[in-house]
Amino acid sequence: MDILKNRRWQKELKVLHLTDFKSVKSRKTLLNPNWFSLLVVVSGTIYFMDGPSTVRLSHGDMYAVPSTAEVIKQTPSLKVCFMSCKRDFAITNKFSKSSIGYIEILTGYSPFVISLAQPEISYLIEVFGFLKKKISSNESIFQEEMVLLYFNLILYEFSGLCYKHGENIINLHCRTEKISMRFMTLVQLHCRLRHDVSFYADALFVSKGHLGKALRNAIGMSAKHYIEMAIISEAYILLADDNLTITQIGEHLNFRNPQSFSHFFKKHTKLTPTQYRLNLKF
């Protein structure tokens, strides 16, 4: 088996750099409603229909495309920078935990249009270009690390721009968002030992049903699935440490035995822990 073919970003991350959606078929392929999609218009105009609303994007507009939005029209001169990934990919491959909950909340809502200044546009075009180049490269040395580096850079730039242009931002202070953000913080702190939704619901003084509803409304994901993605993220970190055996990692993550950890990991990544660890060496 060619381990290199199982790198997650090869199947779970799509990037365009200074190109357009050339056909309806290609647009539908790129704009998967179950993925997080981020669009920067470099030139031309594109129109989305989101429910009863029409969203017009032109030069310098940045848009996190809602799952309910569809492209209805575009000009021939359209050029975009575009990134789309599975939401699980965005969570499990995030480098920093300092913004726990913030990006997840933002990407779970029907977002807003950010009008960028020219320096911001130029910078993002450059970073998208680096990401596209690394994805397309045939070189394997540090390719994985560089892809994830530029991916995270774009994601955190987006988060920072959302904060900067806060006059258009969703209200992050209502009860649903507060519960969701507190839940995600608790998960990052305790997921190595606590895998059960009940623990987090009790800690937040809400029912499992109420917690699940709040999280689905905030990020479109169940509480159980978010916990599982957090565990996978921790497993990635531990598997990068060659001093730890697979058995020890399973124990650190509170699995009953190595087999149950391997089954859990393969279910979510399509790789065994050993295969993933070998992948890191290429």
Solvent accessible surface area in square Angstrom, and as a share of the most:
residue,aa,sasa,rsa
1,M,154,0.69
2,D,70,0.36
3,I,19,0.10
4,L,53,0.26
5,K,138,0.58
6,N,34,0.18
7,R,6,0.02
8,R,30,0.11
9,W,5,0.02
10,Q,88,0.39
11,K,146,0.62
12,E,27,0.12
13,L,9,0.05
14,K,56,0.24
15,V,9,0.05
16,L,32,0.16
17,H,52,0.23
18,L,66,0.33
19,T,53,0.31
20,D,36,0.19
21,F,1,0.00
22,K,169,0.72
23,S,51,0.33
24,V,83,0.48
25,K,165,0.70
26,S,37,0.24
27,R,35,0.13
28,K,150,0.63
29,T,80,0.47
30,L,25,0.12
31,L,25,0.12
32,N,48,0.24
33,P,75,0.47
34,N,116,0.60
35,W,22,0.08
36,F,5,0.02
37,S,3,0.02
38,L,0,0.00
39,L,0,0.00
40,V,0,0.00
41,V,0,0.00
42,V,24,0.14
43,S,38,0.25
44,G,20,0.19
45,T,14,0.08
46,I,0,0.00
47,Y,45,0.17
48,F,0,0.00
49,M,72,0.32
50,D,28,0.14
51,G,52,0.50
52,P,139,0.88
53,S,60,0.38
54,T,75,0.44
55,V,29,0.17
56,R,138,0.50
57,L,0,0.00
58,S,30,0.19
59,H,100,0.44
60,G,2,0.02
61,D,17,0.09
62,M,1,0.00
63,Y,3,0.01
64,A,2,0.01
65,V,11,0.06
66,P,9,0.06
67,S,59,0.38
68,T,91,0.53
69,A,10,0.08
70,E,120,0.54
71,V,22,0.13
72,I,87,0.44
73,K,117,0.50
74,Q,45,0.20
75,T,44,0.26
76,P,139,0.87
77,S,70,0.45
78,L,3,0.01
79,K,99,0.42
80,V,0,0.00
81,C,0,0.00
82,F,0,0.00
83,M,0,0.00
84,S,0,0.00
85,C,0,0.00
86,K,82,0.35
87,R,49,0.18
88,D,31,0.16
89,F,1,0.01
90,A,10,0.08
91,I,15,0.08
92,T,6,0.03
93,N,17,0.09
94,K,27,0.11
95,F,112,0.47
96,S,43,0.28
97,K,79,0.34
98,S,108,0.70
99,S,26,0.17
100,I,33,0.17
101,G,0,0.00
102,Y,34,0.13
103,I,5,0.03
104,E,8,0.03
105,I,0,0.00
106,L,5,0.03
107,T,15,0.09
108,G,24,0.23
109,Y,63,0.24
110,S,72,0.47
111,P,25,0.16
112,F,33,0.14
113,V,42,0.24
114,I,3,0.01
115,S,77,0.49
116,L,17,0.09
117,A,55,0.43
118,Q,100,0.44
119,P,101,0.63
120,E,30,0.13
121,I,4,0.02
122,S,55,0.36
123,Y,86,0.33
124,L,1,0.01
125,I,37,0.19
126,E,95,0.43
127,V,4,0.02
128,F,0,0.00
129,G,15,0.15
130,F,84,0.35
131,L,0,0.00
132,K,72,0.30
133,K,141,0.60
134,K,58,0.24
135,I,39,0.20
136,S,72,0.46
137,S,36,0.23
138,N,156,0.80
139,E,116,0.52
140,S,42,0.27
141,I,124,0.63
142,F,133,0.55
143,Q,16,0.07
144,E,28,0.13
145,E,88,0.39
146,M,54,0.24
147,V,0,0.00
148,L,23,0.11
149,L,82,0.41
150,Y,32,0.12
151,F,0,0.00
152,N,5,0.02
153,L,62,0.31
154,I,0,0.00
155,L,0,0.00
156,Y,53,0.20
157,E,53,0.24
158,F,5,0.02
159,S,9,0.06
160,G,41,0.39
161,L,13,0.06
162,C,0,0.00
163,Y,167,0.63
164,K,135,0.57
165,H,34,0.15
166,G,30,0.29
167,E,138,0.62
168,N,81,0.42
169,I,47,0.24
170,I,35,0.18
171,N,99,0.51
172,L,24,0.12
173,H,136,0.61
174,C,57,0.34
175,R,147,0.54
176,T,39,0.23
177,E,3,0.01
178,K,104,0.44
179,I,3,0.02
180,S,0,0.00
181,M,49,0.22
182,R,119,0.43
183,F,0,0.00
184,M,0,0.00
185,T,55,0.32
186,L,37,0.19
187,V,0,0.00
188,Q,26,0.12
189,L,123,0.61
190,H,71,0.32
191,C,0,0.00
192,R,84,0.31
193,L,112,0.56
194,R,95,0.35
195,H,58,0.26
196,D,58,0.30
197,V,25,0.14
198,S,44,0.28
199,F,52,0.22
200,Y,0,0.00
201,A,1,0.01
202,D,99,0.51
203,A,41,0.32
204,L,10,0.05
205,F,181,0.75
206,V,21,0.12
207,S,69,0.45
208,K,112,0.48
209,G,52,0.50
210,H,79,0.35
211,L,0,0.00
212,G,8,0.07
213,K,126,0.53
214,A,5,0.04
215,L,0,0.00
216,R,126,0.46
217,N,87,0.44
218,A,0,0.00
219,I,6,0.03
220,G,60,0.58
221,M,15,0.07
222,S,42,0.27
223,A,5,0.04
224,K,117,0.49
225,H,55,0.24
226,Y,0,0.00
227,I,2,0.01
228,E,23,0.10
229,M,5,0.02
230,A,0,0.00
231,I,3,0.01
232,I,2,0.01
233,S,14,0.09
234,E,5,0.02
235,A,0,0.00
236,Y,19,0.07
237,I,91,0.46
238,L,15,0.08
239,L,0,0.00
240,A,65,0.50
241,D,56,0.29
242,D,97,0.50
243,N,136,0.70
244,L,31,0.15
245,T,72,0.42
246,I,39,0.20
247,T,61,0.35
248,Q,76,0.34
249,I,0,0.00
250,G,2,0.02
251,E,114,0.51
252,H,84,0.37
253,L,0,0.00
254,N,82,0.42
255,F,32,0.13
256,R,213,0.78
257,N,61,0.31
258,P,44,0.27
259,Q,130,0.58
260,S,24,0.16
261,F,0,0.00
262,S,32,0.21
263,H,133,0.59
264,F,30,0.12
265,F,0,0.00
266,K,99,0.42
267,K,124,0.52
268,H,38,0.17
269,T,10,0.06
270,K,155,0.66
271,L,3,0.02
272,T,39,0.23
273,P,2,0.01
274,T,76,0.44
275,Q,46,0.20
276,Y,26,0.10
277,R,35,0.13
278,L,77,0.38
279,N,6,0.03
280,L,60,0.30
281,K,127,0.54
282,F,114,0.48
